[in-house]
Structure formats: structure tokens, C-alpha cells
Amino acid sequence: MGNPLYGLVLAGGKSTRMGEDKGLISYFGLEHRIYLAKLIALFCEKTYISCQEDQLSENLYGFNPLIDLVPSKGPMSGLISAFLTHPNAAWLVIPCDLPLFSVKNISQLITERDVQGIATVFKSSNHDFPEPLIGIWEPSSFPLLEQQYKEGNYSLLNILNNNHISLVTAFDPEGLTNVNTPEEKSALSLLHPSVQF
């Protein structure tokens, strides 16, 4: 593919609706940010966990933390920081609130990756919009991200809607289910991990 593929777990949010840090929830015996990092590390040359300084812990299982290198404005800051760290890499990005995300999801993104576009992302299971936080962002997206950030527009969706992307319909749509509240968390029963670590 030319550019190396690096992984980024977005775990820097405030988790206000959940009432606890979503990245630290253990669904399969590990903090979920660590479980997801291990999952995407099976496919990526390097994997990082995007978090705030107060979310650092002593044991990230060898994964590098990535603290925002620009003033934090949500996920865009994490993605820009990733490109500032490795501007020639493509980034496989996923948020930390996907308990059902699977190897099948990752394999499909990689198989359907279009390096000619700025990103390969899943189509939302609820509508036809792109899911900006679940996909592969190519290095060609970096100047667009920086420009929009400088203009005060922090919407990743806006960038995807106005540029050439590959929009993927998930074979395993359950993997895109995000969990943001205690009610959604308690509704998940008999979870089975994609991979045992």
C-alpha cells in the first residue's frame, strides 16, 4: 500500500453520559482501550492510545500514549496529533466505546481500503452518513484536517462529506455498536470477545 498502517484508539473523551471512563471499562478482562489496542495491533505496525494526561496509567501494555499536541477539540485533535507524530502513516482509528468491534470489521476496512481517497470508513448503521471515528485515514487527509482545525471547524464528518472517500457497508454491523450510557452497557449480555488475549 506504500504508507505504513498505524493504529489509534481514541480514548480521550470525558465519558460524561457513561459516568465513568469508557476506556477503562473491562468487558473481557482488560481495560477496553487496551483490548482494542491489542486487537488493531494485529494489523498495524505501531499502535497508540489517544488520551489525556490524567488518563495515563502505569501499565498500557507496551502501547504508547498519544497526548493531544494541539488544544483539545475532540477526536479531530487526536487524529491531528497522530499525523503530527507520524505524518506519512495511514491511521486505523477506532473509539474506545465499541465492545463488539471485531477482527472481521478490521479485515473489511483493510480489504476495501482506497488509498486514492482521504479515508476508508464505515457507513453508519443508523443512516447513510460516514462513521468518521471508525476507519482508515490516509496521509492525504492531514492538510485538510489542519486547515479545518485552524478555521475553527472541528467536524470530521464535514471533511468526509466534502472529499473523496471509500464508504464501506459493514458485513458485521454489530461491531459498530457504541455504548455511551450505563443503560446501554447493562443491555449487553453474553459478550464474546473477537480475540482472546
KEKE-3310 file (N, C-alpha, C; in steps of 0.2 Angstrom, whole numbers, plus 5000, padded with zeros to 4 digits):
npx = (5004:5011:5011:5014:5003:4996:4989:4976:4968:4955:4953:4951:4940:4928:4918:4905:4891:4892:4897:4908:4925:4925:4935:4941:4933:4930:4927:4931:4940:4951:4956:4945:4951:4964:4961:4956:4967:4976:4969:4969:4982:4986:4985:4992:5007:5012:5004:4994:4987:4976:4974:4970:4982:4978:4973:4982:4990:5000:5002:5001:5002:5013:5009:5010:5006:4996:4996:4986:4993:4989:4978:4964:4950:4941:4939:4946:4957:4965:4967:4974:4985:4990:4994:5004:5013:5017:5017:5018:5011:4996:4981:4973:4959:4949:4936:4935:4923:4917:4912:4909:4917:4926:4938:4934:4928:4939:4947:4939:4939:4952:4953:4944:4950:4954:4967:4967:4958:4954:4951:4945:4930:4917:4900:4887:4877:4864:4861:4864:4876:4894:4905:4915:4924:4928:4938:4950:4962:4970:4987:4985:4974:4978:4983:4970:4963:4971:4969:4955:4954:4962:4953:4943:4933:4928:4923:4924:4916:4912:4923:4924:4912:4915:4925:4934:4931:4931:4917:4911:4900:4896:4900:4898:4888:4885:4897:4899:4892:4891:4893:4887:4881:4876:4864:4865:4876:4873:4863:4870:4873:4881:4893:4905:4922:4931:4944:4954:4964)
npy = (4994:5006:5017:5015:5007:5012:5011:5019:5021:5030:5037:5048:5055:5063:5055:5058:5055:5041:5041:5036:5032:5027:5020:5013:5003:4986:4974:4961:4957:4965:4983:4992:5000:4995:4982:4984:4991:4980:4972:4979:4980:4968:4971:4982:4992:5000:5005:5016:5024:5036:5049:5059:5068:5065:5053:5044:5028:5017:5005:5002:4991:4991:4999:5015:5030:5044:5060:5074:5085:5097:5110:5103:5098:5088:5072:5076:5083:5072:5065:5074:5075:5062:5062:5072:5066:5055:5058:5052:5040:5030:5030:5019:5021:5020:5022:5021:5015:5004:4989:4977:4977:4970:4958:4955:4967:4975:4968:4970:4983:4985:4977:4984:4996:5011:5019:5030:5039:5051:5044:5028:5023:5016:5015:5022:5012:5017:5027:5034:5041:5044:5035:5044:5041:5027:5020:5021:5033:5042:5048:5059:5066:5074:5088:5094:5091:5099:5112:5114:5113:5125:5134:5133:5124:5109:5097:5081:5074:5083:5085:5072:5072:5081:5077:5065:5049:5031:5022:5011:4997:4988:4971:4965:4973:4974:4976:4989:4995:5007:5011:5021:5024:5020:5012:5007:4999:4990:4983:4975:4958:4942:4944:4941:4940:4946:4941:4931:4937)
npz = (5000:5001:5011:5029:5040:5054:5071:5080:5095:5101:5116:5124:5128:5139:5144:5149:5149:5152:5165:5170:5165:5149:5142:5152:5156:5158:5148:5144:5153:5152:5152:5141:5131:5130:5126:5113:5108:5107:5098:5086:5084:5079:5066:5063:5061:5072:5087:5095:5110:5111:5123:5137:5149:5162:5161:5159:5164:5173:5167:5151:5143:5135:5124:5116:5124:5117:5119:5116:5104:5100:5105:5114:5105:5104:5095:5083:5087:5092:5081:5072:5080:5079:5066:5066:5074:5066:5051:5038:5039:5037:5046:5056:5064:5079:5091:5109:5113:5108:5111:5104:5093:5080:5073:5061:5056:5056:5046:5035:5033:5029:5018:5009:5008:5001:4994:4986:4990:5004:5015:5022:5027:5038:5034:5043:5054:5057:5048:5032:5033:5034:5046:5055:5065:5064:5055:5041:5040:5027:5024:5015:5020:5030:5028:5025:5037:5046:5041:5042:5056:5060:5055:5064:5063:5069:5064:5059:5051:5042:5034:5028:5021:5011:5003:4993:4997:5003:5006:5017:5018:5033:5035:5047:5056:5070:5076:5076:5085:5097:5115:5126:5138:5155:5154:5141:5142:5152:5145:5136:5135:5138:5130:5118:5116:5101:5099:5110:5123)
capx = (5000:5015:5011:5013:4997:4997:4983:4975:4962:4953:4951:4952:4934:4926:4913:4900:4885:4893:4898:4914:4929:4923:4941:4944:4928:4933:4922:4934:4946:4956:4953:4943:4956:4969:4958:4955:4973:4978:4965:4971:4989:4987:4985:4996:5014:5013:4998:4994:4981:4975:4971:4973:4987:4975:4970:4988:4991:5007:5003:4997:5003:5018:5006:5012:5000:4997:4993:4985:4998:4986:4972:4959:4944:4938:4943:4950:4964:4968:4969:4979:4991:4993:4998:5010:5018:5019:5014:5017:5007:4989:4979:4967:4956:4943:4934:4935:4917:4914:4913:4908:4921:4929:4943:4930:4927:4946:4949:4935:4942:4959:4952:4941:4954:4955:4972:4967:4954:4957:4949:4940:4926:4911:4893:4883:4871:4858:4859:4869:4882:4900:4907:4922:4929:4929:4940:4957:4963:4976:4991:4982:4969:4982:4982:4963:4962:4975:4966:4949:4956:4964:4947:4938:4928:4931:4919:4927:4911:4912:4929:4922:4907:4917:4931:4934:4932:4928:4911:4910:4894:4899:4897:4897:4886:4885:4904:4900:4888:4894:4890:4888:4877:4875:4859:4867:4881:4869:4859:4874:4874:4884:4898:4911:4927:4933:4950:4956:4971)
capy = (5000:5012:5020:5011:5007:5013:5011:5024:5020:5036:5036:5054:5059:5064:5050:5061:5051:5035:5042:5033:5032:5021:5017:5009:4998:4979:4969:4955:4956:4971:4989:4991:5004:4990:4976:4987:4992:4974:4970:4983:4979:4963:4973:4988:4992:5003:5006:5021:5026:5044:5050:5065:5066:5062:5046:5039:5024:5014:4999:5002:4985:4992:5004:5022:5035:5049:5066:5079:5090:5104:5111:5098:5100:5082:5067:5079:5084:5066:5062:5078:5073:5056:5064:5076:5061:5051:5061:5048:5034:5030:5028:5015:5024:5017:5024:5016:5013:4998:4982:4972:4978:4963:4956:4955:4974:4977:4965:4973:4990:4985:4974:4989:5002:5015:5024:5036:5044:5053:5039:5022:5022:5013:5019:5021:5008:5021:5031:5034:5045:5040:5035:5047:5038:5020:5019:5022:5040:5042:5055:5065:5070:5078:5095:5096:5092:5105:5118:5115:5115:5132:5138:5133:5119:5103:5091:5076:5072:5088:5083:5066:5073:5085:5074:5058:5043:5025:5021:5003:4994:4983:4964:4964:4979:4974:4978:4997:4997:5011:5011:5028:5026:5014:5008:5003:4995:4984:4979:4970:4952:4937:4946:4936:4944:4944:4938:4931:4939)
capz = (5000:5001:5018:5034:5044:5062:5074:5085:5099:5104:5122:5127:5130:5146:5146:5154:5149:5155:5172:5171:5159:5144:5140:5157:5157:5157:5145:5143:5157:5151:5150:5134:5127:5129:5122:5106:5105:5106:5093:5080:5084:5075:5059:5062:5063:5078:5089:5100:5113:5112:5129:5141:5154:5168:5159:5159:5169:5173:5163:5145:5140:5130:5119:5118:5124:5112:5122:5111:5103:5099:5110:5113:5102:5102:5091:5077:5090:5092:5074:5070:5084:5077:5060:5068:5076:5060:5045:5032:5041:5037:5053:5058:5070:5082:5098:5114:5116:5104:5114:5099:5087:5079:5068:5054:5055:5053:5040:5029:5031:5026:5011:5005:5008:4994:4996:4982:4994:5010:5021:5021:5034:5038:5034:5050:5054:5058:5042:5027:5034:5036:5053:5055:5070:5063:5048:5040:5037:5024:5025:5011:5024:5035:5027:5026:5045:5049:5038:5045:5063:5060:5054:5070:5062:5071:5062:5055:5046:5037:5029:5024:5016:5005:4999:4990:5002:5002:5011:5017:5022:5037:5035:5054:5059:5077:5078:5076:5091:5103:5121:5129:5144:5159:5152:5135:5145:5155:5140:5133:5139:5134:5126:5116:5113:5094:5100:5117:5124)
cpx = (5004:5016:5010:5006:4998:4990:4982:4968:4960:4949:4952:4946:4933:4921:4908:4894:4886:4894:4904:4918:4928:4929:4943:4939:4931:4927:4925:4941:4952:4952:4951:4948:4962:4967:4958:4962:4977:4975:4968:4978:4991:4987:4990:5003:5016:5005:4998:4987:4981:4971:4974:4978:4984:4972:4976:4988:4998:5007:4998:4999:5008:5015:5008:5006:5001:4993:4992:4990:4996:4980:4967:4953:4940:4942:4947:4957:4968:4971:4975:4986:4994:4997:5004:5015:5021:5015:5013:5014:5000:4987:4973:4964:4950:4942:4934:4929:4913:4916:4912:4912:4925:4935:4940:4929:4934:4948:4945:4937:4948:4958:4949:4944:4955:4960:4972:4962:4957:4956:4944:4936:4920:4905:4890:4878:4864:4856:4865:4876:4888:4901:4914:4927:4930:4931:4948:4958:4970:4980:4988:4977:4972:4981:4975:4961:4965:4971:4959:4949:4957:4958:4942:4933:4931:4927:4923:4922:4911:4917:4927:4917:4909:4923:4930:4936:4929:4923:4910:4904:4897:4896:4895:4894:4886:4892:4904:4895:4892:4890:4892:4885:4877:4870:4861:4872:4878:4865:4863:4875:4877:4889:4903:4916:4929:4940:4951:4963:4973)
cpy = (5006:5014:5015:5012:5007:5013:5016:5022:5027:5035:5042:5058:5059:5059:5052:5057:5044:5035:5039:5033:5026:5017:5012:5003:4991:4975:4962:4954:4961:4977:4989:4995:4999:4984:4979:4988:4985:4971:4973:4982:4973:4964:4979:4988:4995:5005:5011:5022:5033:5045:5057:5063:5063:5055:5041:5034:5020:5009:5000:4996:4986:4997:5011:5026:5041:5055:5071:5084:5097:5104:5107:5100:5093:5077:5070:5080:5078:5064:5067:5077:5067:5058:5068:5072:5057:5053:5057:5041:5035:5027:5025:5017:5021:5020:5019:5013:5008:4991:4977:4972:4972:4963:4957:4962:4976:4975:4968:4979:4990:4982:4979:4995:5005:5020:5030:5041:5046:5048:5034:5021:5019:5017:5017:5016:5011:5025:5030:5038:5041:5040:5038:5044:5031:5020:5020:5029:5040:5048:5061:5069:5075:5086:5098:5096:5098:5112:5119:5116:5122:5136:5138:5128:5112:5096:5087:5074:5077:5087:5077:5068:5077:5083:5067:5053:5037:5023:5014:5002:4988:4976:4962:4971:4980:4977:4986:5000:5001:5011:5017:5029:5019:5009:5004:4998:4988:4980:4974:4964:4947:4939:4941:4940:4941:4940:4937:4933:4937)
cpz = (5000:5008:5023:5037:5051:5065:5080:5089:5102:5110:5127:5129:5137:5148:5150:5154:5153:5162:5174:5164:5155:5142:5145:5159:5154:5154:5145:5147:5157:5150:5143:5129:5126:5125:5115:5103:5103:5099:5086:5079:5080:5068:5058:5064:5070:5080:5095:5104:5114:5118:5132:5146:5160:5167:5159:5165:5168:5168:5157:5140:5134:5124:5121:5119:5119:5115:5116:5110:5101:5104:5109:5111:5100:5098:5085:5080:5090:5086:5071:5074:5082:5070:5061:5071:5070:5054:5039:5033:5039:5044:5053:5064:5073:5089:5103:5117:5112:5107:5110:5093:5086:5073:5061:5052:5052:5047:5034:5028:5027:5018:5006:5005:5001:4996:4991:4986:5000:5016:5018:5027:5033:5037:5040:5049:5054:5052:5037:5028:5036:5044:5054:5060:5069:5056:5048:5037:5034:5025:5021:5015:5029:5034:5027:5033:5048:5047:5042:5053:5064:5059:5059:5068:5064:5070:5057:5049:5040:5031:5025:5019:5010:5002:4997:4996:5000:5008:5011:5021:5026:5036:5042:5057:5066:5080:5079:5081:5096:5109:5125:5136:5149:5157:5146:5137:5148:5151:5136:5137:5134:5129:5124:5113:5106:5095:5108:5118:5131)
residu = (MET:GLY:ASN:PRO:LEU:TYR:GLY:LEU:VAL:LEU:ALA:GLY:GLY:LYS:SER:THR:ARG:MET:GLY:GLU:ASP:LYS:GLY:LEU:ILE:SER:TYR:PHE:GLY:LEU:GLU:HIS:ARG:ILE:TYR:LEU:ALA:LYS:LEU:ILE:ALA:LEU:PHE:CYS:GLU:LYS:THR:TYR:ILE:SER:CYS:GLN:GLU:ASP:GLN:LEU:SER:GLU:ASN:LEU:TYR:GLY:PHE:ASN:PRO:LEU:ILE:ASP:LEU:VAL:PRO:SER:LYS:GLY:PRO:MET:SER:GLY:LEU:ILE:SER:ALA:PHE:LEU:THR:HIS:PRO:ASN:ALA:ALA:TRP:LEU:VAL:ILE:PRO:CYS:ASP:LEU:PRO:LEU:PHE:SER:VAL:LYS:ASN:ILE:SER:GLN:LEU:ILE:THR:GLU:ARG:ASP:VAL:GLN:GLY:ILE:ALA:THR:VAL:PHE:LYS:SER:SER:ASN:HIS:ASP:PHE:PRO:GLU:PRO:LEU:ILE:GLY:ILE:TRP:GLU:PRO:SER:SER:PHE:PRO:LEU:LEU:GLU:GLN:GLN:TYR:LYS:GLU:GLY:ASN:TYR:SER:LEU:LEU:ASN:ILE:LEU:ASN:ASN:ASN:HIS:ILE:SER:LEU:VAL:THR:ALA:PHE:ASP:PRO:GLU:GLY:LEU:THR:ASN:VAL:ASN:THR:PRO:GLU:GLU:LYS:SER:ALA:LEU:SER:LEU:LEU:HIS:PRO:SER:VAL:GLN:PHE)
# end
